[in-house]
Amino acid sequence: MMTKITFDHCLELDAADPLAEYRSAFLLPEGLIYLDGNSLGALPAATPGVVADVVQRQWGADLIRSWTSNDWINAPLRVGAKIAGLIGAGPDEVIVGDSTSANLYKLIVAALEARPDRTIVLSEEGNFPTDLYMIHGAIATVGRGCRLETRPRETLADAITQEVALVLLTQTHYKTADKLDMAAMTARAHEAGALILWDLSHSAGAVEVDLNGAGADLAVGCGYKYLNGGPGAPAFLFVAKRHHGRLRSPLSGWMGHSSPFDFVDDYRPAEGIRRFLCGTPPILGIAALEVGVDLIARAGMARLAEKSRHLCSLMIDLVEQECDFAGLQLVTPREASRRGSHVSFRHPEGYAIVQALIEEGVIGDFRAPDILRFGFTPLYVGFADVWEAVQRLKTIMADRRWDRDDYRVRAAVT
Protein backbone atom coordinates (compact mmCIF):
# COMPACT_ATOMS: atom_id res chain seq x y z
CA MET A 1 0.00 0.00 0.00
CA MET A 2 1.28 3.45 -0.93
CA THR A 3 2.47 5.62 1.95
CA LYS A 4 0.06 8.48 2.57
CA ILE A 5 1.30 11.75 1.10
CA THR A 6 1.25 14.72 3.47
CA PHE A 7 1.56 18.46 3.08
CA ASP A 8 4.79 18.34 5.05
CA HIS A 9 6.21 15.91 2.51
CA CYS A 10 5.41 18.38 -0.29
CA LEU A 11 7.09 21.19 1.64
CA GLU A 12 10.19 19.00 2.03
CA LEU A 13 10.25 18.43 -1.72
CA ASP A 14 10.06 22.18 -2.34
CA ALA A 15 12.87 22.82 0.15
CA ALA A 16 15.11 20.37 -1.71
CA ASP A 17 14.12 21.58 -5.19
CA PRO A 18 17.14 22.96 -7.11
CA LEU A 19 14.76 24.88 -9.39
CA ALA A 20 12.83 26.61 -6.60
CA GLU A 21 14.74 29.86 -7.13
CA TYR A 22 13.18 30.26 -10.57
CA ARG A 23 9.71 30.89 -9.11
CA SER A 24 10.74 34.49 -8.42
CA ALA A 25 11.72 34.89 -12.08
CA PHE A 26 8.00 34.97 -13.00
CA LEU A 27 5.21 37.43 -12.27
CA LEU A 28 2.33 35.40 -10.84
CA PRO A 29 -0.62 36.75 -8.83
CA GLU A 30 -0.39 36.04 -5.11
CA GLY A 31 -2.41 32.98 -4.08
CA LEU A 32 -3.03 31.78 -7.63
CA ILE A 33 -2.01 28.25 -8.59
CA TYR A 34 -1.30 28.31 -12.31
CA LEU A 35 -1.58 24.88 -13.92
CA ASP A 36 -2.14 26.09 -17.47
CA GLY A 37 1.41 26.78 -18.60
CA ASN A 38 0.88 24.11 -21.24
CA SER A 39 -1.53 26.54 -22.93
CA LEU A 40 0.05 29.89 -22.06
CA GLY A 41 3.22 30.19 -20.05
CA ALA A 42 3.46 32.71 -17.22
CA LEU A 43 5.09 36.10 -17.69
CA PRO A 44 8.83 36.16 -16.92
CA ALA A 45 9.68 39.08 -14.64
CA ALA A 46 12.35 40.31 -17.05
CA THR A 47 10.11 40.37 -20.12
CA PRO A 48 8.42 43.78 -19.58
CA GLY A 49 11.79 45.51 -19.26
CA VAL A 50 13.25 43.75 -22.30
CA VAL A 51 10.23 44.53 -24.46
CA ALA A 52 10.19 48.13 -23.19
CA ASP A 53 13.84 48.50 -24.24
CA VAL A 54 13.06 47.14 -27.70
CA VAL A 55 10.14 49.54 -28.04
CA GLN A 56 11.58 52.69 -26.46
CA ARG A 57 15.29 52.56 -27.23
CA GLN A 58 15.73 50.22 -30.18
CA TRP A 59 12.58 51.15 -32.07
CA GLY A 60 11.97 54.61 -30.59
CA ALA A 61 15.52 56.00 -30.73
CA ASP A 62 17.50 53.80 -33.09
CA LEU A 63 14.61 53.30 -35.49
CA ILE A 64 15.44 51.40 -38.67
CA ARG A 65 19.11 51.35 -37.76
CA SER A 66 18.23 48.64 -35.23
CA TRP A 67 18.08 46.01 -37.96
CA THR A 68 21.88 46.32 -37.93
CA SER A 69 22.87 48.05 -34.69
CA ASN A 70 20.68 45.81 -32.51
CA ASP A 71 20.97 42.83 -34.86
CA TRP A 72 17.24 42.47 -35.44
CA ILE A 73 17.98 40.83 -38.77
CA ASN A 74 19.58 37.80 -37.13
CA ALA A 75 17.11 37.44 -34.25
CA PRO A 76 15.31 34.44 -35.85
CA LEU A 77 18.62 32.59 -36.17
CA ARG A 78 19.95 33.63 -32.75
CA VAL A 79 16.87 32.55 -30.81
CA GLY A 80 16.47 29.50 -33.03
CA ALA A 81 19.97 28.39 -32.03
CA LYS A 82 19.04 28.75 -28.35
CA ILE A 83 15.88 26.65 -28.83
CA ALA A 84 17.97 24.08 -30.70
CA GLY A 85 19.87 23.43 -27.50
CA LEU A 86 16.61 22.53 -25.76
CA ILE A 87 15.42 20.02 -28.37
CA GLY A 88 18.53 18.13 -29.38
CA ALA A 89 19.18 20.02 -32.63
CA GLY A 90 22.19 21.80 -34.10
CA PRO A 91 22.35 25.61 -33.77
CA ASP A 92 22.00 26.00 -37.55
CA GLU A 93 18.94 23.71 -37.81
CA VAL A 94 16.27 25.79 -36.04
CA ILE A 95 14.78 29.16 -36.91
CA VAL A 96 12.11 31.30 -35.25
CA GLY A 97 9.29 33.00 -37.10
CA ASP A 98 5.66 32.79 -38.17
CA SER A 99 3.10 30.62 -36.38
CA THR A 100 3.08 26.89 -35.76
CA SER A 101 0.35 26.54 -38.38
CA ALA A 102 2.31 28.43 -41.04
CA ASN A 103 5.45 26.43 -40.26
CA LEU A 104 3.50 23.18 -40.53
CA TYR A 105 2.29 24.23 -43.96
CA LYS A 106 5.80 25.06 -45.14
CA LEU A 107 7.21 21.72 -44.06
CA ILE A 108 4.29 19.54 -45.19
CA VAL A 109 4.42 20.99 -48.70
CA ALA A 110 8.23 20.80 -48.79
CA ALA A 111 8.11 17.14 -47.73
CA LEU A 112 5.46 16.21 -50.30
CA GLU A 113 7.46 17.86 -53.06
CA ALA A 114 10.54 15.93 -51.91
CA ARG A 115 8.60 12.64 -52.35
CA PRO A 116 6.85 13.21 -55.72
CA ASP A 117 6.13 9.51 -56.21
CA ARG A 118 4.15 9.23 -52.93
CA THR A 119 0.72 10.58 -52.08
CA ILE A 120 -0.11 9.95 -48.40
CA VAL A 121 0.39 12.13 -45.35
CA LEU A 122 -0.14 9.91 -42.33
CA SER A 123 -1.16 11.27 -38.94
CA GLU A 124 -2.88 10.19 -35.76
CA GLU A 125 -6.62 10.16 -35.20
CA GLY A 126 -7.37 12.87 -32.68
CA ASN A 127 -4.15 14.79 -33.34
CA PHE A 128 -4.24 18.49 -32.49
CA PRO A 129 -6.71 19.98 -34.99
CA THR A 130 -4.40 22.57 -36.56
CA ASP A 131 -2.00 19.78 -37.61
CA LEU A 132 -4.79 17.99 -39.45
CA TYR A 133 -6.25 21.21 -40.84
CA MET A 134 -2.89 22.30 -42.24
CA ILE A 135 -2.44 18.90 -43.87
CA HIS A 136 -5.74 19.45 -45.68
CA GLY A 137 -4.57 22.84 -46.90
CA ALA A 138 -1.16 21.56 -47.94
CA ILE A 139 -2.46 18.60 -49.94
CA ALA A 140 -4.94 20.89 -51.69
CA THR A 141 -1.96 23.01 -52.74
CA VAL A 142 0.17 20.11 -53.94
CA GLY A 143 -2.65 18.20 -55.64
CA ARG A 144 -1.62 15.12 -57.69
CA GLY A 145 -3.92 12.88 -55.64
CA CYS A 146 -2.30 13.54 -52.28
CA ARG A 147 -4.46 12.63 -49.30
CA LEU A 148 -4.49 12.50 -45.53
CA GLU A 149 -4.85 9.20 -43.73
CA THR A 150 -5.26 8.94 -39.95
CA ARG A 151 -4.88 5.92 -37.72
CA PRO A 152 -5.21 5.23 -33.98
CA ARG A 153 -1.97 5.64 -32.08
CA GLU A 154 -1.64 1.87 -31.58
CA THR A 155 -1.61 1.11 -35.31
CA LEU A 156 0.41 4.05 -36.66
CA ALA A 157 3.63 2.13 -37.17
CA ASP A 158 1.91 -0.56 -39.24
CA ALA A 159 0.26 2.09 -41.43
CA ILE A 160 3.58 3.51 -42.70
CA THR A 161 3.66 1.97 -46.17
CA GLN A 162 5.60 2.68 -49.35
CA GLU A 163 2.85 5.14 -50.37
CA VAL A 164 3.48 7.42 -47.38
CA ALA A 165 5.43 10.56 -48.18
CA LEU A 166 5.25 12.15 -44.74
CA VAL A 167 4.38 11.05 -41.23
CA LEU A 168 3.21 13.99 -39.10
CA LEU A 169 2.98 13.27 -35.38
CA THR A 170 2.69 15.23 -32.16
CA GLN A 171 5.20 13.86 -29.67
CA THR A 172 3.13 14.69 -26.58
CA HIS A 173 -0.62 14.35 -27.10
CA TYR A 174 -2.39 17.58 -26.24
CA LYS A 175 -5.20 15.87 -24.32
CA THR A 176 -3.72 12.82 -22.66
CA ALA A 177 -0.01 13.75 -22.44
CA ASP A 178 0.77 10.32 -23.88
CA LYS A 179 4.24 10.59 -25.44
CA LEU A 180 5.26 8.76 -28.58
CA ASP A 181 8.63 7.04 -28.91
CA MET A 182 10.33 9.49 -31.25
CA ALA A 183 13.30 7.30 -32.10
CA ALA A 184 11.20 4.22 -32.84
CA MET A 185 8.62 6.04 -34.97
CA THR A 186 11.32 7.93 -36.87
CA ALA A 187 13.16 4.70 -37.61
CA ARG A 188 9.93 3.09 -38.83
CA ALA A 189 9.21 6.03 -41.15
CA HIS A 190 12.71 5.92 -42.60
CA GLU A 191 12.50 2.17 -43.07
CA ALA A 192 9.53 2.81 -45.37
CA GLY A 193 11.27 5.68 -47.15
CA ALA A 194 9.04 8.37 -45.66
CA LEU A 195 9.97 11.66 -44.03
CA ILE A 196 8.75 12.44 -40.51
CA LEU A 197 7.63 15.76 -39.03
CA TRP A 198 7.28 16.15 -35.25
CA ASP A 199 5.07 18.71 -33.54
CA LEU A 200 6.82 19.62 -30.27
CA SER A 201 4.29 22.19 -29.06
CA HIS A 202 3.55 20.25 -25.85
CA SER A 203 7.13 19.01 -25.40
CA ALA A 204 9.64 21.81 -25.97
CA GLY A 205 10.78 23.33 -22.70
CA ALA A 206 9.18 20.70 -20.45
CA VAL A 207 10.40 17.25 -21.48
CA GLU A 208 13.68 16.09 -22.92
CA VAL A 209 13.72 15.99 -26.72
CA ASP A 210 16.57 14.69 -28.88
CA LEU A 211 15.72 15.35 -32.51
CA ASN A 212 19.13 14.48 -33.92
CA GLY A 213 19.55 11.52 -31.61
CA ALA A 214 16.30 10.15 -33.02
CA GLY A 215 17.26 10.99 -36.61
CA ALA A 216 14.22 13.24 -37.09
CA ASP A 217 13.78 15.07 -40.39
CA LEU A 218 11.54 17.98 -39.50
CA ALA A 219 9.87 19.56 -36.48
CA VAL A 220 7.79 22.54 -35.41
CA GLY A 221 6.79 23.98 -32.05
CA CYS A 222 5.13 27.01 -30.54
CA GLY A 223 6.70 29.69 -28.38
CA TYR A 224 3.87 30.58 -26.00
CA LYS A 225 3.49 27.40 -23.94
CA TYR A 226 6.42 26.04 -21.92
CA LEU A 227 8.82 28.48 -23.59
CA ASN A 228 6.94 31.39 -21.95
CA GLY A 229 7.10 33.67 -24.96
CA GLY A 230 3.70 35.29 -24.44
CA PRO A 231 0.34 35.11 -26.26
CA GLY A 232 0.83 34.63 -29.99
CA ALA A 233 4.60 34.27 -29.59
CA PRO A 234 6.40 33.30 -32.78
CA ALA A 235 6.92 29.60 -33.39
CA PHE A 236 10.00 27.67 -34.48
CA LEU A 237 10.82 25.07 -37.06
CA PHE A 238 13.59 22.50 -37.42
CA VAL A 239 15.03 21.03 -40.61
CA ALA A 240 17.80 18.46 -40.23
CA LYS A 241 21.00 19.71 -41.84
CA ARG A 242 21.09 16.79 -44.28
CA HIS A 243 17.94 18.22 -45.89
CA HIS A 244 19.26 21.77 -46.24
CA GLY A 245 19.43 22.63 -49.92
CA ARG A 246 17.04 19.79 -50.83
CA LEU A 247 13.81 21.01 -49.28
CA ARG A 248 12.22 24.23 -50.46
CA SER A 249 9.66 26.36 -48.65
CA PRO A 250 6.45 26.99 -50.61
CA LEU A 251 6.14 30.41 -48.92
CA SER A 252 8.89 32.14 -50.84
CA GLY A 253 8.92 35.43 -48.98
CA TRP A 254 11.69 37.97 -49.25
CA MET A 255 13.34 37.07 -45.94
CA GLY A 256 13.90 33.56 -47.27
CA HIS A 257 15.73 34.92 -50.32
CA SER A 258 19.47 34.41 -50.63
CA SER A 259 20.01 38.18 -50.99
CA PRO A 260 16.85 39.96 -49.84
CA PHE A 261 18.34 43.42 -50.11
CA ASP A 262 19.41 42.95 -53.73
CA PHE A 263 15.72 43.44 -54.59
CA VAL A 264 15.82 41.28 -57.70
CA ASP A 265 12.73 39.90 -59.42
CA ASP A 266 13.72 36.23 -59.41
CA TYR A 267 13.47 34.15 -56.24
CA ARG A 268 16.60 32.33 -55.10
CA PRO A 269 16.21 30.53 -51.75
CA ALA A 270 18.82 31.19 -49.12
CA GLU A 271 21.22 28.50 -48.07
CA GLY A 272 20.51 26.55 -44.91
CA ILE A 273 17.67 27.06 -42.46
CA ARG A 274 17.19 30.73 -43.38
CA ARG A 275 15.31 29.71 -46.53
CA PHE A 276 12.36 28.76 -44.32
CA LEU A 277 11.81 32.36 -43.24
CA CYS A 278 8.99 34.14 -44.97
CA GLY A 279 8.02 37.66 -43.93
CA THR A 280 9.67 40.27 -41.75
CA PRO A 281 10.56 38.78 -38.34
CA PRO A 282 8.22 39.85 -35.48
CA ILE A 283 10.91 41.52 -33.41
CA LEU A 284 8.78 42.36 -30.36
CA GLY A 285 7.56 38.78 -30.14
CA ILE A 286 11.02 37.30 -30.63
CA ALA A 287 12.44 39.57 -27.91
CA ALA A 288 9.83 38.33 -25.43
CA LEU A 289 10.37 34.72 -26.47
CA GLU A 290 14.13 35.01 -25.98
CA VAL A 291 13.65 35.85 -22.30
CA GLY A 292 11.68 32.65 -21.69
CA VAL A 293 14.09 30.52 -23.70
CA ASP A 294 17.08 31.91 -21.79
CA LEU A 295 15.45 30.98 -18.46
CA ILE A 296 14.93 27.40 -19.58
CA ALA A 297 18.45 27.13 -20.95
CA ARG A 298 19.84 28.37 -17.64
CA ALA A 299 17.79 25.92 -15.61
CA GLY A 300 18.76 23.00 -17.86
CA MET A 301 16.44 20.60 -19.62
CA ALA A 302 17.54 17.55 -17.63
CA ARG A 303 16.58 19.19 -14.32
CA LEU A 304 13.34 20.53 -15.76
CA ALA A 305 12.32 17.16 -17.15
CA GLU A 306 13.11 15.41 -13.88
CA LYS A 307 10.99 17.84 -11.86
CA SER A 308 8.19 17.57 -14.43
CA ARG A 309 8.04 13.83 -13.93
CA HIS A 310 7.83 14.24 -10.14
CA LEU A 311 5.16 16.95 -10.29
CA CYS A 312 2.94 14.91 -12.59
CA SER A 313 3.37 11.75 -10.51
CA LEU A 314 2.49 13.70 -7.38
CA MET A 315 -0.67 15.05 -9.02
CA ILE A 316 -1.80 11.58 -10.02
CA ASP A 317 -1.07 10.10 -6.59
CA LEU A 318 -2.73 12.93 -4.69
CA VAL A 319 -5.91 12.93 -6.78
CA GLU A 320 -6.23 9.21 -6.19
CA GLN A 321 -5.52 9.62 -2.48
CA GLU A 322 -7.75 12.62 -1.83
CA CYS A 323 -10.45 12.45 -4.51
CA ASP A 324 -11.13 8.73 -4.94
CA PHE A 325 -14.85 9.43 -4.45
CA ALA A 326 -15.08 12.02 -7.22
CA GLY A 327 -15.37 9.91 -10.38
CA LEU A 328 -12.26 11.38 -11.99
CA GLN A 329 -10.81 8.97 -14.55
CA LEU A 330 -7.09 9.28 -15.25
CA VAL A 331 -6.31 9.37 -18.98
CA THR A 332 -2.62 10.25 -18.70
CA PRO A 333 -0.05 7.42 -18.62
CA ARG A 334 1.16 6.51 -15.13
CA GLU A 335 4.59 5.60 -16.43
CA ALA A 336 6.62 8.81 -16.29
CA SER A 337 8.68 8.02 -19.39
CA ARG A 338 5.49 7.76 -21.46
CA ARG A 339 4.01 11.16 -20.68
CA GLY A 340 4.64 14.84 -21.17
CA SER A 341 4.22 17.56 -18.58
CA HIS A 342 0.47 17.65 -18.07
CA VAL A 343 -2.04 15.38 -16.35
CA SER A 344 -5.60 14.87 -17.56
CA PHE A 345 -8.72 13.38 -16.05
CA ARG A 346 -12.05 12.56 -17.63
CA HIS A 347 -15.36 13.56 -16.02
CA PRO A 348 -18.80 14.15 -17.58
CA GLU A 349 -18.92 17.58 -15.90
CA GLY A 350 -15.33 18.45 -16.72
CA TYR A 351 -16.04 21.95 -17.99
CA ALA A 352 -18.04 22.98 -14.93
CA ILE A 353 -15.41 21.55 -12.60
CA VAL A 354 -12.66 23.54 -14.31
CA GLN A 355 -14.73 26.75 -13.99
CA ALA A 356 -15.27 26.09 -10.28
CA LEU A 357 -11.55 25.50 -9.81
CA ILE A 358 -10.69 28.75 -11.56
CA GLU A 359 -12.99 30.62 -9.19
CA GLU A 360 -11.14 28.91 -6.33
CA GLY A 361 -7.78 30.15 -7.63
CA VAL A 362 -6.58 27.06 -9.52
CA ILE A 363 -6.28 27.66 -13.25
CA GLY A 364 -6.27 24.56 -15.41
CA ASP A 365 -8.13 24.10 -18.66
CA PHE A 366 -10.73 21.95 -20.39
CA ARG A 367 -10.54 19.99 -23.62
CA ALA A 368 -13.75 18.75 -25.19
CA PRO A 369 -15.62 16.62 -24.69
CA ASP A 370 -14.79 15.83 -21.05
CA ILE A 371 -11.10 16.39 -20.21
CA LEU A 372 -9.79 18.37 -17.22
CA ARG A 373 -6.17 19.19 -18.03
CA PHE A 374 -3.48 20.40 -15.62
CA GLY A 375 -0.11 21.56 -16.94
CA PHE A 376 3.06 21.55 -14.88
CA THR A 377 5.74 24.10 -15.73
CA PRO A 378 8.72 23.09 -13.57
CA LEU A 379 10.18 26.60 -13.40
CA TYR A 380 7.35 28.05 -11.34
CA VAL A 381 5.09 25.24 -10.12
CA GLY A 382 6.04 23.76 -6.75
CA PHE A 383 5.12 20.56 -4.96
CA ALA A 384 3.08 22.42 -2.34
CA ASP A 385 1.13 23.99 -5.21
CA VAL A 386 0.09 20.51 -6.29
CA TRP A 387 -1.03 19.68 -2.75
CA GLU A 388 -3.11 22.86 -2.47
CA ALA A 389 -4.62 22.42 -5.95
CA VAL A 390 -5.80 18.92 -5.08
CA GLN A 391 -7.24 20.10 -1.75
CA ARG A 392 -9.29 22.73 -3.57
CA LEU A 393 -10.38 20.12 -6.11
CA LYS A 394 -11.38 17.80 -3.28
CA THR A 395 -13.55 20.48 -1.69
CA ILE A 396 -15.21 21.36 -4.99
CA MET A 397 -16.04 17.73 -5.66
CA ALA A 398 -17.14 16.93 -2.10
CA ASP A 399 -19.68 19.73 -1.82
CA ARG A 400 -20.58 19.72 -5.54
CA ARG A 401 -19.55 23.37 -5.80
CA TRP A 402 -19.21 22.86 -9.55
CA ASP A 403 -22.93 22.07 -9.90
CA ARG A 404 -24.08 25.49 -11.13
CA ASP A 405 -25.74 26.40 -14.38
CA ASP A 406 -23.39 29.32 -15.03
CA TYR A 407 -20.38 27.00 -14.80
CA ARG A 408 -21.83 24.96 -17.67
CA VAL A 409 -22.04 27.89 -20.08
CA ARG A 410 -19.13 27.46 -22.48
CA ALA A 411 -16.94 30.48 -23.08
CA ALA A 412 -15.38 31.14 -26.48
CA VAL A 413 -12.02 29.91 -25.11
CA THR A 414 -11.98 26.77 -22.96
N, C-alpha and C positions, 0 to 999 in steps of 0.2 A: 504494500500500500504506500502511495506517495506521501512523503512528509508534508504536513500542512504548511502552506506558505503564509508568512506573517508580514505585517507592515515593517517590523523591525528588520526582517531579512531584506526587504527591498531597500531600506535605508542603508544597510550595510553594502549592498551592491552599488548604490550610488556613491558611497564614500570611497569605494575601491575603483571606481570607474575612471580610467585614464583620459576619457573624453569629456568628463564633467565640465571642465573649464570652458568648453565651447558653447555652453548654454548662454553665457553672457555675451557671446558674439552675435546674438540674434535679439531682435526687438519683438517680444511676445507680451501680450496683455497679462497683467498680474491675475493669477487664479485660473487662467484658461489652460486647459489641457488640449494641445493641438495634435490630433492624430489624423491629419489630412495632408501631410507633407508629400504624399504620393499623388496628390492632385495639384497642389500649389504650395511650394516650399515657403517657409517663413522668411521674413525680411532680415537679411544680415544687417547688423548695426552700422557697418561701414558703408553700406550701399548709398544711403542718402547723400553723404558727403562726397563720394566718388562721382555720383551722377550730377550733383550740384557743380562740381569742378568741371565736368565735361560741358555742362550747359553754360556756366557763367564765364569761366576762363577760356576753355578751349574753343567753344562755339562763340561765346559773347565777345571775347577779346581777340583771339587768334583767327577767328573766322575761317575762311577757306584754307588758310595756311596750315590748319591743323591736320589736313590730310597727310602733310609731310612732317610738320614740326612735332605733332603729337602721334604720328604714325597710325592715323586712322586707317590708312589704306591696307595695312597688314594686320589689322585687328582680327579678321576672320581666321587667318593662319595662326596668329599668336595664341588666341584662345583655343583654337582647334588643337594645337599641339599640347596645351595643358589638359584638355579633355582626353586626348589620346593616352596620356599617362594613367588615366583612371579606368580605361577600358581595354588595356592590353594591345594598343595600336602604336605604330610609329608616329613620330611628331609630324611627318609629312604626309600622313594618310587621313587626317581628319580636318574638316573645315567647318566653320560656323556661318550660318546664314539661312534666311528663309524659314519657313515653318516645317514641321515634321511632315505634313501632308505634301507640300511642294517637293521636299527632298525624296519622299517615297516615289512620287511621280517621276522625278528625274532618273532614279536608279532602276525602277521597274522598266521604263522604256529603254534605257541603256542596256539592260540585261537582255530584254527581248530582241533588240537589234543585234546583240552579240551572239545570239542563238537563232539565226534566221530559219533553220530547218526544224524548229520546235515551236509548239503552239500553246502549251499549257503553263499557266501560273498556278502553282499549288499553294494553298494556305489552309489554316485550321478553321473548322466550324466554330463560330463564336469568337473569332479573333476581334481585336478592337475595330469598331466599325470603319474608322478612317482608312485603315490598311486595306480593307476589302473595297471600300468606295474608290480609293485611288487606283486599285487594280482595275476596276471597271473602266475608269477614265483612261488609263494607260492602254488597255487593250483596244479600246475604241479608237485611240490615236494610231496604234500600230496596224490594226486591221489584220489582214491575211489569215483570218480564221482563228486568231488567238482567243483563248477563253480562260476563265477562272474555274478551278475546281477546288472544293473544300472537302476536308475529311475530319473525322473526330481525331483528337490528339493521339489516341491509342493506335490508329491505323495510318498515321502520316507517313512513317518510314516505308511501309509497303506500297504506298501510292506514288512514290517517286520512280517513275518509269522513264523510258527513253524519249517520251514525248514532252517531258517537263523541261521547260527552259529555265524557270526560276522557282525556287521555293522561298516564300516569304513567311517568316514566323516571328512571333513576339516571344522573346526569351522568358519573361515573367508575365503570366496571364493577368490581365488587368482586374479581373474579378476574383479569381481564386488564389492568386499568387503562386500557382503551380509553375515550376521552372523547368524548361526543357533542357536536355543535355545538349549543349551547343556543339561540343566536339563530335558526338555521335551522329547528330543530325547533319552536320556539315559534311562529315565523311560519307554518309549515305547519299547526300546530294551529289557529291563529286564522283562517287562510284557510278552514278547514273549519267554523269556528264552534265549535270545541271549546275547553275549558279545558285547561291543562297544569300538572302538578304535578311538581316536580323533587326527587329525593332527593339531598341534598348530603353524605351521610354520609362518603363517601370523597373529598370535595373541600374542604369548609370548613376553612380553616386551613392548607391545603397548596398549593392551586392558585388562581389568580385566578378569581373568579366575579363576574358582573355581572348580577344578576337584573333590575334595572330597565332596564339597557341592552339586555337581550334581550327585554324586554316580558313577562317571566314572570308567571304568575298566582299560583302557589302554590309553596311549597317546605317541606321538612322537613330536619332533619339532627340527628345525635347529638352529644353533648358529650364523649364519652369517648375519641374517637380523636385526631385532630390537634389538637383544642382542649384536650386534656390535663386534662379535668375529673374524671377518676377513674372507677373501675368503677361502672357504673350511673348515671353522671352524667345529669342531666336533659337533655332534648333541646330543640330550638327549632323553631318554625314561622314561616313567612312568608306573609302575605296582602297582595297589592298593594293600595295604598290605594284604588284605583278600585273594589275589591270590598268595601271596608268598608261595612257597613250592608246589603249585598245577600246575603252569605253568612252562614249561621247554623250554629253548631256543634251537632251532634246530642248532644253530652255537655254538657248544660245544668246544670253544677255551679254551686255558689253563688258561686265566685270569678269566674265569667263573667257574673254578674248586674250590672245597672246600678247597683244600690245594695245590696250584699250585707249590709250591717249594718242595713238597714231590716227584715230578717227578715219579708218579706211572703210570702204563699202563691203568688202568681202569678210566673212567670218572665218577666223582661224583660231581654234581652241587653244587655250594655254596649255603648257606642259603641266603634268602632275595634277594634284588635287584641286588647284585653283580653277581648272576648267569647269568645275561643278558649281562655281559661283554663278549668280544670275544678275540681279540688280544691285544697286548701291547698298553696301552693308549698313544695317541699322545700328549706328554707332552708340546711341543711348542704351539700347537693349544689350548690346555686346558688353558695354562697360559694366552694367549691372550684373550680367551673367558672370563676368570675370571675377567679381568679388566672391560669389558663391563657389565657383570652381576652385579658387585659391584656398578657401577654407577647407574644402574636402581634400585637396592635395596636401595641405599641411597636416591634417588629421591622419591621413593614410588610409587607403582602401582596406587593407587587411584588418585594421582595428575597427573601422566602421562596420565591415561585414560581420565581424565577430560579435560586436554589440547588437547588431540587427538580429542576428540569430537568437541571442539571449532574450531580447525584448519580445520578440514574437512568441518564443516558447513560453515566456512568463505570461503573456496575454492568454494564450490557449489554456495553460494550467490554471490560471486564476479564474477565468470564466467557468471552467468546469468545476472548480472548487466552490465558487461563490454563487453561481447562477445555474446550478444543475436542474433547477425547477422551471427554468424560463423557456424551454423549448427552442433554444438556440442551437442550430445544427452547424458544426464546423465544416467548412468546405475547403479550407486551406490544408495542404499537406502537413502532417505532424513532423515528418522527417525534415530537419533544418536544411539539409543540403538540397532538398527538392523545392524550396520555396524562396520567394523574394522577400521584400521587407514590408508586407502588409498581411493582415489576418482578416478573414471574412467569415461571417456566419449567415446562415439562411434563417429567415423567419417570415411568416405570412404578413406580419405587420412591420416589416423592416423599415419602411419609410417613416412611419409614425414614431418608431422607437428612436431613429436617428434624430428626428426633430426634437423629441423630448430630451435627448442627450445634449443637443446643442444648447437648449435653454438652460440646462444644468451645467454648462461650461465645459462640455467635452465635444469637440468638433471632430466628427468622422464624416463619412459620406455614404450614400446609398447608390447601388447599381441595380437597375431593374432586372428581373421583376421582384426580387426579394432578398437582396444581398446588403447586409451591413458591413462596411469595409473600414478598417482602421489601419492607417499607415504609420510606420515607425521610422522617423528620421533620427539616426543615432547621434547626430550632432547636438540636438536640443531636446530630445525626449529622454527622460530618466526612468528608472525602475519604479520609483515612488509614484511617478505619473501614471504608470500602468495600474498600480494598486488602486489609486484614487479613482481612475476612470472606471475600473470594474466595480468599485463600491457604488459609484453613482449609477452605473448600469443596473446593478443588483436592486437598488432602491426603486428605480423606475419600473423594473419588471415586477417587483414584489407588490407594489401598490398600484400597478397598472396606470401609472402616471402618463403613459403614452396614449392611453385610450381616450383621445379627444378628436372631435371632428376636424378641428383646424389643423391638427398635426397630419391629417390624411390628405390635405389639399396640396397637390404637387406644385412646387415652384418651377420656374423655367429652367433652373439649374439645380440638379440633385446631387 
